[in-house]
Amino acid sequence: MYRYSQLLLRNFLFVLGFVASTALACTLLLAFQISEQQIQHQQTLLTLDQEMILGDGATFAKQVSKFNRYQFINIANNEGTIIINQQQKPMLFADLILAPISQVKLPNSALTIRYQLDANDDAVFLYGAVLSMFVLSVLFIFIATSFSLTRYRRLTQNICDQIKQELNLIISGQDDADEVKDNKIYLPEVQQYLTELKTLLAKKNSVTALLEKDAYIEPVTKLENRNRFIQFFENTDSRSDFGVLSITRCSELQTINQVHGYHEGDNYIRKVADIMKNAISRYRGAQVFRLNSSDFATLIPNISLKRAETFAADLTASFNEYQYASDLDSIGYTGLVYFNDNKPLSELLALADTGISIAQTKNVNAWYAQTDSSILYNNSASYGNQHWRQEIDSVIENQRIKLLVQSIKPNSPNNQIYSEVLARFLNSNDDILPTASFFAMAEKLDKIVAVDQMIIEAVIKEIADRNMQDHFFGINISARSINDGHFLIWLERRLLRDTAIASKLVFEITESGLQQNIKTSKKFIDMIHRVGAKITVERFGIGLTSFKFFRDLKPDFIKMDSTYTRDIDEDKNNQYFMRLMVDLAHRLSVSVLAESVETQEEKFMLEKLFVDGCQGFYIGKPRAISLV
């Protein structure tokens, strides 16, 4: 856009050119006119000479010099005597229009006249005209420049407003047909570029939406994830100044993934998400996020903790209905905490997590509203741990344990397989505690060895009481226990007391647990074989040194990790790997088992690969050990 000085300078240069051109044209025109006058004056002198009576030439010369105004005149007789010789200095610009000196001979007067007509008056006129034109032009350009600049600015502003309107429509994603646009100026090139820009932005928005979906949307539940939760909570403009934050932990995810397979685990998570979305639908502005594999966060704005307890109670009721319909031990536990601008997110999450720990020690699918923020200064984790320590001690002391079994079906009548024992723990109200949390807290609080001892005692007692010595049972042992010398001594002595039952037991230990200490693991396996029991290495195939210790430790069974068995009927790479594992294992007289078998197609493929036994939701659901 031109500035005023730029526009003025441009117009001034234009005026100078115009005035100069006009002055030149006027100069040429006057010069031509004076030249014509000088020629006509020559005829006038000849005419006067013819009309003159013969007489004194000097008298005629004086009359001629007075007859007109001359710039230069020289009159001489035929003898060459100069009678009159006059010349005046030309004015400014007069030289530009003066005609050349003319000469005429008068026969009657016997005179020779050389003359040049006076142009001073014409020069004055030319000077005045040019000066007037210049002054008027300068005045005009000041007026015209101001007017043009105003109009130019108005035009530019209109164009900018029009483009801005178009850009706003494009950026906002509104359709042109839905907007009534008053385009005062027709700008075809701009419209073309804007159309191209709209297409480009549409493509970029599409790509951005896909990236945002990957970055902020959790694929299983289609809920916003932890990144969006943190972003939303820290953006004080988008959330309320106060409200209630709740964290719900899905207690059965790990168990479902192991027993029923990951597909059922995803269905379980989706169902929990649907329940939570339905629960918050009655609260304006409430949102639910999936923080990680098992945790959901709910933000309910502008509500007190007392009112939020109604939400938690409704959520528990819905979880109870789902639990009853799905035959699960529990669904989820919830911790609630009040939030405002003064509490950082980290503190709120710690309080909510403590609330979950306390809720897990209460009824099935229970909730707990954490109101005492002072526990953060006394170690929040210890506050929750204390409840769990009391609960675990109570379970061990009162032997509140329930045993389930899940069969492993042999793929050949000649294969001798076992049923895996699954332990469930009860609180004082005989409600089942969340199994994954129970084991995790027992590990954390150094109670896992005592828990393993309790499970082993319960299994041996159940076999003896129900006279089930013709069945084989698998018992899971933690890595902590096999590395505990006192536990190994206790276990050997306990199994030697009931050798008939010991020969029917198969102890399952994870591959990663065995890898922690190869020497201790070998000692444990040798002891198990010595008393007549057997060993299964479960979740096999993940470790990088699998076959090194596999060869050294010589287990009786290996149970392939579910990542190799899931969708094996379609995965050629897993089929090849499984075939290799089966061949190597059978060469060492080790049976190969597959877990998380969910479909008939997977089972058929595993049978074709000569896997010895299959376990999973398709094969059989967990059932009470008394039903074996």
BELUR-V995070 format. One record per pair of residues at least 24 apart in sequence whose C-alpha atoms are under 6 Angstrom apart, sorted by the first residue. I is the first residue (numbers start at 1). J is the second residue. D is the distance in whole Angstrom. If there is no record, write none. Layout:
# BELUR-V995070
I	J	D
I	J	D
This chain:
# BELUR-V995070
8	145	6
31	97	4
35	99	5
49	108	6
57	109	5
69	118	6
70	116	6
70	117	4
70	118	4
71	116	5
71	117	5
71	118	4
72	115	5
72	116	5
73	114	6
73	115	4
74	113	6
74	114	5
75	112	6
75	113	5
76	111	6
76	112	5
77	110	6
77	111	4
78	110	6
78	111	6
91	120	6
93	123	6
94	119	6
94	120	6
94	123	5
170	198	6
221	270	5
223	289	6
224	289	5
225	289	5
225	290	5
225	291	6
226	291	4
240	301	5
241	340	5
241	341	6
242	302	6
242	339	5
242	340	4
243	300	6
243	301	4
243	302	5
243	303	5
243	338	6
243	339	5
244	300	5
244	337	6
244	338	4
244	339	6
245	298	6
245	299	5
245	336	6
245	337	5
246	297	6
246	298	5
246	335	5
246	336	4
247	296	6
247	297	5
247	334	6
247	335	5
248	295	6
248	296	5
248	333	5
248	334	4
249	294	6
249	295	4
249	332	5
249	333	5
250	294	5
250	331	6
250	332	4
251	331	6
251	332	5
251	434	5
259	616	6
260	596	6
260	616	6
260	617	4
261	596	5
305	338	6
316	365	6
330	364	6
332	365	5
333	365	5
333	366	5
333	367	6
334	367	4
335	367	6
335	368	5
335	369	6
336	369	5
336	370	6
337	369	6
337	370	5
354	384	5
357	384	5
358	384	6
363	431	6
364	431	6
400	425	6
400	426	5
401	425	5
403	625	6
404	622	6
404	623	5
404	624	4
404	625	5
405	622	5
405	623	5
405	625	6
406	622	4
408	614	5
408	615	5
409	613	5
409	614	5
410	612	6
410	613	4
411	612	5
411	613	5
418	472	5
418	473	5
419	473	5
419	474	6
420	473	6
420	474	4
421	474	6
421	475	6
449	481	5
472	504	5
472	505	6
473	505	5
473	506	6
474	505	6
474	506	4
474	507	6
475	507	5
475	508	6
476	507	6
476	508	5
477	508	6
477	509	6
479	513	5
502	533	5
503	532	5
503	533	5
505	533	5
506	533	6
506	534	5
506	535	5
507	535	5
508	536	5
508	537	6
509	537	5
509	538	6
510	537	6
510	538	5
510	539	6
511	537	6
511	540	6
522	553	6
556	590	5
557	590	5
557	591	5
557	592	6
558	592	5
559	593	4
559	594	6
560	594	5
562	595	6
562	596	6
568	602	6
569	602	5
569	605	6
579	609	6
